[in-house]
Amino acid sequence: MNVLVVFDHPRQKSLSGAVLDQFMLGLEESGNTPEIADLHAERFDPRMPVEDEPDLSGGTKTYTEAVQREQARVERNDAVAFIFPVWWWSVPAMTKGWIDRVWNADWAYGNKKLTLDRALLVGLAATGSASFKKRGYTTAMETQLVVGVMNFCGITNARLELLHDTLEGDDERQALLVKARTLGRTFAD
């Protein structure tokens, strides 16, 4: 399976970058072919210019070259994974802007939907799962990202996986890296 891995962190040499590396290794170990979209390294512009505003009239709008390149990248893959730090109980602005610009009307939703087989959102959360559960953050994120974005755009096999306690010691970080590799290895199961 060809898998587009969308990575959003300003520093490749971070825990998020290490999770990306392990996830990619797991994908490769199970025979998948990953393609990385490193939004910061590639200097993707998450702002919505007028030329890329959704056309909800049902027409056949032509989007900018930058968006068309990203759409071609999505189309040559069978599935998508996102790796990102959880900021304000959601994806960072760069990921949100990428989805807003690239997954546009009558390409990802509306008259045409995405044909991706599956999606996995891997969020790195500083706090523990008990804190997320107590405040309903996990459910809120699943509703927003899995139902509101992935399912809305036609990806019915989608889920959110949160890696908690990212600010803990080396043992906890090592366990998160093992989990990231396992997520990659079992992605297509």
N, C-alpha and C positions, 0 to 999 in steps of 0.2 A: 504494500500500500504506500502511495506517495502522501507524505504528511507535511503540510505547511506549518511550521512552528513560529508563531508570532511572539517575539521577545520584546519586553518593554522594561528596561531599567537603564538609567543613565550610565551605569558602570558595568562593564562586562566582568570585571574582577570584583565580584560581590557574591553574596550567598545566592542571589537570584541567578547570576551567571553560572555558578557552580551547579545549581539545580538544572538549568538549561543543558549544560554539558552532560550531566548524568541522564537526563531524560532522552537526549539525542543518542547517547550510547545504548540505552535500553531499546529505543526504536530500531537502531541498526542491528543489535543482537537478535531481534526477533524477525529480521528480514525486511523491515520497512525502509523506505528511502526518505529521509527528512530533508526539507529545504527550510532554511532559516530566514526569517524576515526580522532583522534586528533594527527596530524602528529608530532608535537613537543613533546607532552607528551609520545607518543609511540616511540619516537626516530627513526622515519623513516629516512633512509639514502637516500637522493635524488640523490646521485651521480650514474652515469651509469657505472657499472663495465662491463668488456668485456663479462662476462657470460650473461648479460641482453641486450646487443646490439641487435637492431632489425635484424632479418634475413629476408632480402627482396628477397630471392631466391625462396620463395614459399614453403619452407620446413616446417617441423613440429618441430621447436626448442623447447626444454624444458628450461624454465627459472628457476632462482634460487628459493629456498624455500620462501624467503622473498617476491618475486614477485608473486609466486603462492598463497601465503596466501592472499595477497591484491586482486588478481584476484578472488579468491573464495569469498571474502567479497563483491566485486562488483556483482558477479553472484547471490548471495543469496538475492539481493535487486532488486526492480522493478524500482527504480529511484535514481538519485543522486543530491545532492545539495552541493555547495561549499560556505564556508564563510571565507572571507579573507580581509585583509587590501589591498587597492590598493597602490602598490609600483611601481613607474616608469610606471604608466598607464598600469599595467598588474597584474597578480597574483604574489605573492612572489616566490622566488626560490624553496622553499620546495614543494609548489603545482606543480610548473612546473616540478620538478624532479619526483614527484609522478606520474604525467601523463606520462612523458617520459618513466619511467621504467615500470609502471604497464599496461598502455594502449598500449601494444606493438603490433608489426606486426603479422598479422594473428590471433590475438585475439580481437583487438579493431578496426583494419583497415586492408585493404588488402583482403585476401580470407575470412576472417570472421570479422564481425562488432559487436559492442555492441548491445544488445537487450533491453536496458533500455528504459522505457516508456517516460521519460522526464528528463530534467536537468535544474537546476536553479543555477546561479552564483550570489552570493550576495557579492558585493564589498563595503567596507567602504572607502569613499573618503574624504580626509581632506577639499578639496575645494568645492565650490558650483557648481551646474549643469550649470550655465551660463558660467563659466570658461571652463568646459569640452566641452560644445557645441561650444563655440567660437573657440577653438583649435582643434575640431574634435576628442577629446579623446574617447568619448562614441562610436562613429562610429568605430574608430580604434579598441577599445576593443571588440566590438561586432563582427567585422570581424575576428579578431584573435581568440577569445575564442569560440564564438557561431558557426560561420561558419567554421573556420579553425580547431577547435578541436571537438566540440560536433557534429555538422552536419557531418563532415568528418568521425567520428567514428560511425555513424548510428543513432544518437539521433536527430531526426527531430524536436521534441518538446522541444526546449531549448531556454533559454533567460538569459539575464544579467540584474540584478537589482542593481543599484548603490544607496547607502545610503550616501548622501552628507553632507557636513558641520559637520564632526565628531569632529571638534575641538571647536565647539561653546559651549554655556552654557548648563546648566542642562535642560532647556525647550526643546531645540533642541535634546539633547540626549534622553530625554524621548519620544519624537515623533519618533525617529529612532527605539527605542525599541518596541513601539506600532506597527510600520510598520513591524518590523521583525516578531513579533508574528502573524500579519495578513498574511504575506508571508507564514509562516508555516501552518496557518489554511486553506489558499486557495491553497496550493501547488498542490493538486490533482484535482482541478477544471478544 
